[in-house]
Amino acid sequence: MDGFLNWLRHDTAGPLTLAAVGIALLLFLIIKVKVEPFIALVGTGVLVALAGGVTIEALFGTPIKSSDALIEKGFAGILGHITLIIGLGTVLGAILERSGGAEVLLGKLVQLFGEKGTPLAMGSPASCWASRCSSTSASSSSPR
């Protein structure tokens, strides 16, 4: 068993295999078992970390000092970046709503994709940007 754990933690193929098994487990939990994705992600991450050789103390900290926990540092780093993105997105959404830009954007998307293609249009905002750029360049190149 020691040889397997040593291979799993130190050989190049070991961590890659561990990552592949972790992804397979994550997909299985979400698709087949219908576990909430966040819970499945955290649980799978903890299992992969423990299998990869991270100690429980390093992962969760100790009762006296939990601020050095890897899981806490990881979530803090991610949430610090995501919070800014969500906050700025909320402000942009409020500006679009109050200025009437949301209705204009929706009208343009329905015009381009039709009413049945609206879900596709909402999933591809780059298409609206590309069509706006092409219509802007077409209008600016027309003779006046």
C-alpha positions in Angstrom: 0.0 0.0 0.0 2.9 2.3 0.7 4.3 1.9 -2.8 0.9 2.8 -4.3 0.6 5.9 -2.2 4.1 6.9 -3.0 3.4 6.5 -6.7 0.1 8.4 -6.4 1.7 11.3 -4.7 5.1 11.7 -6.3 5.1 10.1 -9.8 3.9 12.3 -12.7 1.2 9.8 -13.6 -0.1 9.5 -10.1 -1.5 13.0 -9.6 -2.8 13.0 -13.2 -4.6 9.7 -12.4 -5.9 11.2 -9.2 -7.2 14.3 -11.0 -8.9 12.1 -13.6 -10.5 9.9 -10.9 -11.6 13.1 -9.0 -13.3 14.6 -12.1 -15.0 11.3 -12.8 -16.2 11.1 -9.2 -17.4 14.7 -9.4 -19.4 14.1 -12.6 -20.8 10.9 -11.2 -22.0 12.6 -8.0 -23.6 15.5 -10.0 -25.1 13.5 -12.9 -26.1 10.2 -11.5 -26.5 10.7 -7.7 -27.9 14.2 -8.2 -25.8 15.8 -5.4 -25.8 19.6 -5.3 -22.9 20.6 -7.4 -21.3 22.8 -4.8 -21.4 20.0 -2.2 -20.1 17.5 -4.7 -17.2 19.9 -5.6 -16.2 20.5 -2.1 -16.5 16.8 -1.1 -14.5 15.6 -4.1 -11.9 18.3 -3.6 -11.4 17.2 0.0 -11.2 13.5 -1.0 -8.6 14.3 -3.7 -6.6 16.4 -1.4 -6.5 13.7 1.3 -5.6 11.1 -1.3 -2.9 13.3 -2.6 -1.2 13.5 0.8 -2.5 16.7 2.3 -3.0 16.2 6.0 -6.3 16.9 7.7 -4.6 19.6 9.8 -3.2 21.3 6.7 -6.5 21.1 5.0 -8.9 22.2 7.8 -6.5 23.7 10.4 -6.5 23.0 14.1 -9.1 24.1 16.7 -6.6 26.6 18.0 -5.5 28.1 14.6 -7.8 27.5 11.7 -6.7 30.5 9.7 -3.8 28.6 8.1 -6.3 26.0 6.6 -5.8 25.4 2.9 -9.5 25.2 2.3 -10.1 28.5 4.0 -7.3 30.2 2.1 -8.6 28.8 -1.2 -12.1 29.9 -0.7 -11.0 33.4 0.5 -8.8 33.8 -2.6 -11.6 32.8 -5.0 -14.3 34.8 -3.2 -12.2 37.9 -3.2 -12.0 37.8 -7.0 -15.6 36.6 -7.7 -17.1 39.2 -5.3 -15.7 42.0 -7.4 -17.0 40.5 -10.6 -20.5 39.9 -9.3 -20.6 43.4 -7.8 -19.6 45.1 -11.0 -21.9 42.9 -13.0 -24.8 43.9 -10.7 -24.0 47.6 -11.2 -23.8 47.1 -15.0 -27.1 45.3 -14.9 -28.7 48.1 -12.9 -27.4 50.7 -15.4 -28.7 48.7 -18.3 -32.1 48.4 -16.7 -32.5 52.1 -15.7 -31.2 53.4 -19.0 -33.5 51.2 -21.1 -30.5 49.4 -22.6 -31.8 46.0 -21.6 -35.0 46.5 -23.7 -32.9 47.6 -26.7 -30.5 44.7 -26.3 -33.4 42.2 -26.0 -35.1 43.8 -29.1 -31.9 43.4 -31.1 -31.4 39.8 -30.0 -35.0 38.9 -30.9 -34.6 40.6 -34.3 -31.4 38.6 -35.0 -32.4 35.2 -33.7 -36.3 35.3 -33.7 -38.5 34.6 -30.7 -37.7 30.8 -30.8 -34.0 31.5 -30.9 -34.0 33.8 -27.8 -32.4 31.2 -25.5 -29.6 30.7 -28.0 -29.2 34.4 -28.2 -28.9 34.8 -24.4 -26.3 32.1 -24.4 -24.1 33.8 -26.9 -23.7 37.5 -26.1 -20.7 37.7 -28.4 -23.0 37.3 -31.3 -24.8 40.5 -30.4 -21.4 42.3 -30.1 -20.3 41.0 -33.4 -23.5 42.0 -35.1 -23.3 45.5 -33.6 -19.7 45.9 -34.8 -20.5 44.7 -38.3 -23.6 47.0 -38.5 -21.5 49.9 -37.2 -18.8 49.4 -39.7 -21.3 48.9 -42.5 -23.0 52.2 -41.6 -19.8 54.1 -41.3 -18.6 52.8 -44.7 -21.8 53.8 -46.5 -21.6 57.0 -48.6 -23.3 60.1 -47.1 
